[in-house]
């Protein structure tokens, strides 16, 4: 079982790019960078965070982010390129963030409510 480090992520970017029939230059043009930077990204070399995020966003239009970051990534798995699956993984991630945000706000309200009740009890 592989971990998803930069080298592995770069390998996956290359496999996806090739599966989509794109050259490094075509991807570079889409991302507003050089072919050399795409080459370095695919080799897993250190890259700038904005380029990494742009590359992930670029490939997320065709590939499920869940599959991209899965420990068991398989380029031959049909679900990897299923647009509904890719969209679902993005929606799932956004819903998770929304859930965490709402729970944090509710926790804050709960704390405030407890403080108000404690203050009321102290007044009695």
Buried (B, 14 or more C-beta within 10 A) or exposed (E): EEEBEBBBBBBBBBBBBEBBEBEBEBBBBBBEBEBEBBBBBBBBEEBEEEBBEBBBEBBBEBBBBBBBBBEEBEBEBEBBBBEEBBEBBBEEEEEEEEEEEEEEEEEEEEEEEEEEEEEEEEEE
